[in-house]
Amino acid sequence: MTQVKLKPADLGQSGWTEILPVRSAQASLQQDIECDYLIVGAGFAGLSAARRLRQLEPEASIVMLEALEVAQGPSGRNSGFMIDLPHGLTTGSYAGDDSRDRRYINMNRAAIEFAASAARQFEFPAEAIEASGKVNAAACGIGERQNREYAIHLDRLGEAYEMLDARAMQDLCGSDYYQGGLRTPGTAVLQPAIYIRAFADALVQQANCQLYENTPVTEFAREADRWNVKSKQGSVSASRMILAVNGLIETFGFYRQRLMHINLYASMTRALSESEMELLGGASRWGITPSDPIGSTVRRIDGSGGNRLIIRNRCTYEGSLELPQNRLQQIKPDHERTFYARFPMLRNVEMEYCWSGRLCLSRNDVWAVGELDQGLFSACCQNGLGATRGTVAGIVAAEMASDVDSASLIPDYQEEVAPQRLFPEPFMTLGARSVIRLKEKRASREL
């Protein structure tokens, strides 16, 4: 048996979940059961894998194990962008290799359509997913230069975009902070907690599909021709298993010393009053990503929980997967400075929620997707694009696991080289943290 060492949960309560009505979680596993397919993890990758398996093999029995409650983990802490175009977090630029980018665009758009079709099929709430596009915002000369470089790359790819000046940015978001922006139409914007909740609740209404929440895996082993997976109070015997746990796959014994664990941080305001919304102006709903990839993501929402603004910035490298308990107290003042610099008219609006969320990168920007052992598959390492790449990884892993001969929903997926080995410690941590500090300093007003 391989022991799975549990890691501490993310810090803080995600505003995405806290502004929603209380949900009744599925029961935890309390018995020994059998199934055809076991999926560990019920985030973007795990839920997508379950739906794809249902499409391929409607009669097959599927069990999902989620260590927390649905949407309490990284998927429900996501910024909510399903991005179709190049978005390279590891390179520091959005302009990459044309041929590789075209392939990834096709994969990303297939994932967005898969998510949209799930929303239509299961009748998700309207704010769960919306094809509204996004804006890369530039707050200084650095950002404007990066947007111009990005525009040149999009021209080469034949992709549509619109350049926005400072006035157009103010008309959009109510702030005169930005000098310009680059709008692209293909991004889908999520309320991630609603999306994940609705997806999970819909799947368990389907025949032969079960979800057990608050059921972390403690150990697993290959026994005869099946995988035997144990939790604290039950076990699952499965013909095939998919690990959809992103960076936590290292705790299962795979890809050790090959994955970089980054924590990002976000804060959400309290609901704005009518008078505060009038002071702010702009559109009632929008999403801004930074022209510099390490800058500040900003969103305005107007659905469940009222009109609110969300700021996400700052990142830290934590090779141990553990965070100091006072980290949010250190980060929240930075979010407040970011918010008030952009929206000085809302000086009396405080941040109601602050939280962390994990993402996983490989040094060479490749997946951790494939068959790890007989009947054991990975759908991990989303390289910072959990909503889109997680969906792709889940679909691909399900198609790998199934014996059904069917056309792939992600025909542009190609097997890649393995994630590169990380540098030895303490050099990896020292180097990663130094790079982050340098990039944050260079980001200037974009942060």
Secondary structure, DSSP 8 states (H G I E B T S, - for coil): -EE-------SS--HHHHTS----------SEEEEEEEEE--SHHHHHHHHHHHHH-TTS-EEEE-SSSTTSSGGGGS--EE--S---TTTTSS---HHHHHHHHHHHHHHHHHHHHHHHHHT--GGGEE---EEEEE-SHHHHHHHHHHHHHHHHHT---EEEEHHHHHHHHS-S--SEEEEES--EEE-HHHHHHHHHHHHTTSTTEEEE-S----EEEEETTEEEEE-SS-EEEEEEEEE--GGGGGGGTSSTTS-EEEEEEEEEE----HHHHHHH-S-SSEEEEESSTTS-EEEEE-STT-SEEEEEEEEEE-TTS---TTHHHHHHHHHHHHHHHH-GGGTT--EEEEEEEEEEE-TT---EEEEEETTEEEEE--TT-HHHHHHHHHHHHHHHH-------S-TT------------TTHHHHHHHHHHHHHHHHHGGG-
